[in-house]
C-alpha cells in the first residue's frame, strides 16, 4: 500500500518555525555548560525565512492541506501579523533576559513553538486540528509564564494561567463535541452546511455547543467574566512574554473565533450575537474601570488589554462582513501598541527590576527622550486620539457595530474610551510633567530593543496617517472568509 | 431493555460512580485507585461503541501509563498519602448555583436532542483506518501533537529544575 500524498507546502511557514525551534534546542545542547546558545539570531533568521515563505505563498495564491489546514488571504494576513509579533518579541528579548537573569536556551524554542500554535490556530479549518494548535500555543506559554524561577509572582502566574487555561480548554472541547454531535462532522465547512438546515432535534445541541465555544474563546481573549486570570498572569510573567500574550495570543484567538463563528456558525448568528454583545459591554466597562484602579503599570496594561477585547468583541457582533475587516485592522494596531508598551518596560529592565509604578517613570522624558516619546505614542494610540492607529482602528470597530444595528455598543465603547484617557494619559503626564525621582535606575535602551520599539511606533503612526494599504489587505482577508 | 443497554448502564454506573469517589475521597490514594475504575469504565464504553483501537489505547496509556505513574508519585512522595486534601471552601453558594444551573441546561439539552444514530452495526477493525487518516488527511494535527508533547516535556523539565544559585 502506498501512503497517501500530502501537499505540505501551505504549512511551510509553520514548519520553518518548528524546525527553527528544534534547531535552537539542539544548539543549546551542543553549547558548553554555563553559556547560552545564540538563540536570538537563530530565531530571527527563522522568522525572516518564514516571512519570506508567507510572501511566496501569497504570490502563489495560498493553498489547502487535506481540508484540515487552509492558507487563504485570511490566514496569510494573520501569518504576517503573528510572525511580525514574533520578530519584535525576539528583538526585545536578549537584553531583557540578561537583565533579569533568565537567559535560557529553551526560551526561544518555546516562543517559536507558541508561534507555531498561533499560526495553526488561524489556519485550521477543522475543529480537532484547531484544538491541537490551541494547546501547542497555550502549553508553551504556561511554561514561559513561569520562567522567573526566583519570583513567586511568576510561579503564581504560571500556575494560574495553567489551571484557568486547562479549564477553558475543557469548555472548548465540550463545545466541539456538542457541535460534532449536532452536525456529524468536525470540519468547519461541513458543520456550517449541516447547521444551515437545522432540525429541531439538533438546534438545542448546536446552540449549547456554540455557547461553550464562546466561553472557551472568552477565556483565551480575556473577556469579562472570564478575565480574572489576566492581571495576575500579565503581571507575573516575564514582560517580553506578556507582550507576546497580549499581542499574539489575542490576535490568534480572535482569528480562530472569527473563522469558527464566521464559517461554521453563521446560521446561529441570531443566538450568539446577543451573547457576544453582552460580553462586549461588560468587558468594556469592567476592563476600563479595573484599569482606573491600578497603580502597577503592567496590571494597568493588563486591564487595558481586557478592555480592548471588549472593543474588538463589539465589532465581532457585526461579523461576518464589515465587522471582520475592522477586527483585522484593529488587531494590527493593537499588537503594535502592546508590543511597544510592554516592550518599553522590558527595555528599561536592569538587575531584575523594571519600571512598574508612576514614580518609576516620572521624568522619563528628560532621561530617555526617544523612549518616552515612543511610549507616549503607544499610550495615545491606546486612548484612540486622532492621527494614531488606535483612532482609525476604533473608528472602524464602532462604525461596524453601528452599521450592524448595535449603536448602543458603539456609544458605550466611545464613553469607555474617554474614561480610559485618564489612566493612559496619567502615565504620559508623569513622564513629561514630573521631575525624575532619585538616581537613574534604568538601563540604557539596547539597540535591538530600540529597533523593535521604533518599528512598533512607526507602525502605529503609519496606520494612523495612511491606513489604506493594510485596510485593503484586511478587506481582502475578510472576504476570503465568506 | 436489551443486553447492550444493560451493559451500557453497568459501565456508565461504574464510570460515574468511581469518578465521584475520585473527587470526593479524602485521601489521595483512594482517589488514585478509584480513577482506575473510571478509566476502565471509559475503555468499556469505547469497546461497546466498536472503537477497538481507542479502547486499547485508553487501557495502555491511561491505566498502564498515567495511573501507574500517578500511584508511584503518590507512594514515593513523603507524607502525601495521608494528606487531608480538603481545601478551604470559598464562594460556596455561587459555585453550587452555577454548577447546578449548568448541569440542568446540559442535561436538558441531552434529553431533548434526537441523537443521530449510526446504522447499528459496529465498524470493522478501526486501527487501519485511523492509521491511514493520521498519515493522510490528519497528518498536520498528528505532527502538531508531537510538538505539543515536546513542549509539555520541556515545560515540565523547566518548572521542576532546581533553582540555579546565580
Boltz contact constraints between the chains, C-beta under 6 A:
constraints:
  - contact:
      token1: [A, 3]
      token2: [B, 135]
      max_distance: 6.0
  - contact:
      token1: [A, 4]
      token2: [B, 136]
      max_distance: 6.0
  - contact:
      token1: [A, 6]
      token2: [B, 139]
      max_distance: 6.0
  - contact:
      token1: [A, 11]
      token2: [B, 140]
      max_distance: 6.0
  - contact:
      token1: [A, 65]
      token2: [B, 140]
      max_distance: 6.0
  - contact:
      token1: [A, 66]
      token2: [B, 137]
      max_distance: 6.0
  - contact:
      token1: [A, 68]
      token2: [B, 140]
      max_distance: 6.0
  - contact:
      token1: [A, 69]
      token2: [B, 140]
      max_distance: 6.0
  - contact:
      token1: [A, 101]
      token2: [B, 166]
      max_distance: 6.0
  - contact:
      token1: [A, 106]
      token2: [B, 154]
      max_distance: 6.0
  - contact:
      token1: [A, 106]
      token2: [B, 158]
      max_distance: 6.0
  - contact:
      token1: [A, 113]
      token2: [B, 147]
      max_distance: 6.0
  - contact:
      token1: [A, 113]
      token2: [B, 151]
      max_distance: 6.0
  - contact:
      token1: [A, 129]
      token2: [B, 141]
      max_distance: 6.0
  - contact:
      token1: [A, 132]
      token2: [B, 141]
      max_distance: 6.0
  - contact:
      token1: [A, 132]
      token2: [B, 144]
      max_distance: 6.0
  - contact:
      token1: [A, 132]
      token2: [B, 145]
      max_distance: 6.0
  - contact:
      token1: [A, 135]
      token2: [B, 148]
      max_distance: 6.0
  - contact:
      token1: [A, 136]
      token2: [B, 144]
      max_distance: 6.0
  - contact:
      token1: [A, 136]
      token2: [B, 147]
      max_distance: 6.0
  - contact:
      token1: [A, 136]
      token2: [B, 148]
      max_distance: 6.0
  - contact:
      token1: [A, 139]
      token2: [B, 151]
      max_distance: 6.0
  - contact:
      token1: [A, 139]
      token2: [B, 152]
      max_distance: 6.0
  - contact:
      token1: [A, 140]
      token2: [B, 151]
      max_distance: 6.0
  - contact:
      token1: [A, 143]
      token2: [B, 155]
      max_distance: 6.0
  - contact:
      token1: [A, 143]
      token2: [B, 158]
      max_distance: 6.0
  - contact:
      token1: [A, 146]
      token2: [B, 159]
      max_distance: 6.0
  - contact:
      token1: [A, 149]
      token2: [B, 163]
      max_distance: 6.0
  - contact:
      token1: [A, 201]
      token2: [B, 114]
      max_distance: 6.0
  - contact:
      token1: [A, 204]
      token2: [B, 109]
      max_distance: 6.0
  - contact:
      token1: [A, 204]
      token2: [B, 112]
      max_distance: 6.0
  - contact:
      token1: [A, 205]
      token2: [B, 109]
      max_distance: 6.0
  - contact:
      token1: [A, 205]
      token2: [B, 113]
      max_distance: 6.0
  - contact:
      token1: [A, 208]
      token2: [B, 109]
      max_distance: 6.0
